[in-house]
Amino acid sequence: MIRLCSVEELDEDEILRVELDGGHGIAVYLLDGEIFATDDLCTHGEASLAEGEIEDGKIVCPFHLGSFDIRTGAACAAPCSIALKTYPVEVIGGDVHIAM
Amino acid sequence: MNDAHRWLNEHPELGSGPIPIEPYIAPDWYEREREKIFRKVWLCVGRVDEIPKKGDYKVKRLAAADTSVILMRGKDDVVRAYHNICAHRGNTVVTETGPETFGRSKAAIVTCRFHGWVYGADGALKHVPSEERFYECFDKQKNGLSPIHVDFWEGFIFINLAETPDASLTEFLGDYAAHFAGFPFAELSYQFTYYTELECNWKVAHDAFAEAYHVDTIHAGSFPNTFSTGLQNVKLMGPHRTCAVCLTLGATPTPVAGIANSIAGASLVTQRAETMLPPSINPDKREDFAFELSVLFPNTLIHVSEGIWFTHQFWPIAHNRTLWEGRYYVRPPKTNAERWAMEHAMTLQRNAWLEDTATMEDTQRAMQSRAKTVQNLQDDEILIRHSAVVVDEYVNA
């Protein structure tokens, strides 16, 4: 398990970008009280999804307004067509963890 | 000395003869103004608090210079300016919805909606879809947004479209900057804006606001019997000009205006204690001082008064077409009563502006008849005379 952040750092209006060793970025979301984690890099361009906007349970990429379902990673709007990798999240002692 | 000719006595270099009408109606004169003025001097294009957050941007159309400027606040909090054109095939990067288009991007980027090229607030080309299909000669580093010179004064954003400006903004503003230094422009942030396109030359619009001679006639409805001693403290500063407009501030307002004045004092024609005016404004502490009327060359009028400031800007679109923008600023209200009183003052001001703009299209149409070739100015119309002289100097430089 890899620790990403504490639960307190999360906000419904802000997406947290956590950089793992080696530079891999993970976007952490608080969505209606539930925590989700996906890759931060858009599968289409080179955008950081943490800089995008959440709309109706989807993360909208700031570069080209393509989107992904935050819960499943499914690509929802063009030009995104490749699903986004999602990670199962576990909260242990107030800290957010994912299994890689 | 004839006191009725006091400004001529102070500024004999401006002359006293009639002013030609041709510069207001001739398309070729306008072409020279575009080249010698609007593509050369510093232009005031907004305020930093219009784009307060990182990634906020505004696009302003500048028809006189055949371009639109993107003003964008970067992640480093610095506001930069670029031409709104994509390096790919020349589309506008930000799709414009009018003379001013506002937007925000958390990522501090703008994306061309034609083929998805992405530019950062630092101007760099960040992403090109299918980049591998472009040839070796295509260099992403050399295809960022085209920058425009930008500088700031008292929260106002200025741009200069020249490749190399003739002067820095500080040099260009000269004594004008010192005259207004210290006025709390940013604190008086509660504002309204009116804008419309007028079928007149930009100088017709400038001239209509650059004197107080018209107040008694045109504003008999909105500000009755307020005209008193007219202009005071005229100061000409290079291409810029300023003066105090003095009105009879004791005139009985309508009952409702009286209530509004007593709550907020947000109207120009009410007596208010002086607490925020820089020492250079109303230096003689005249009782009838209403507001400072200044022209920041070429097309921005800035007026300041106790608790109020307002601007008019005249953006040429053609020799006989102008975008007029009027903005009025007061301190944000703290109570509902203050809010109401300010709205009342603003509505009254709007009415006065409608009265002001009403003559402009008539003037242009009549001037275009060429039945008269000159206009005759009186001494208190010195700001108009100064404008005509300055424009002539620039155009014939």
Chai-1 contact restraints between the chains, C-beta under 6 A:
chainA,res_idxA,chainB,res_idxB,connection_type,confidence,min_distance_angstrom,max_distance_angstrom,comment,restraint_id
A,G45,B,H127,contact,1.0,0.0,6.0,A-B,restraint_1
A,E46,B,H127,contact,1.0,0.0,6.0,A-B,restraint_2
A,E51,B,K106,contact,1.0,0.0,6.0,A-B,restraint_3
A,E51,B,A107,contact,1.0,0.0,6.0,A-B,restraint_4
A,P62,B,S105,contact,1.0,0.0,6.0,A-B,restraint_5
A,P62,B,A107,contact,1.0,0.0,6.0,A-B,restraint_6
A,F63,B,T111,contact,1.0,0.0,6.0,A-B,restraint_7
A,F63,B,V118,contact,1.0,0.0,6.0,A-B,restraint_8
A,F63,B,H127,contact,1.0,0.0,6.0,A-B,restraint_9
A,H64,B,G116,contact,1.0,0.0,6.0,A-B,restraint_10
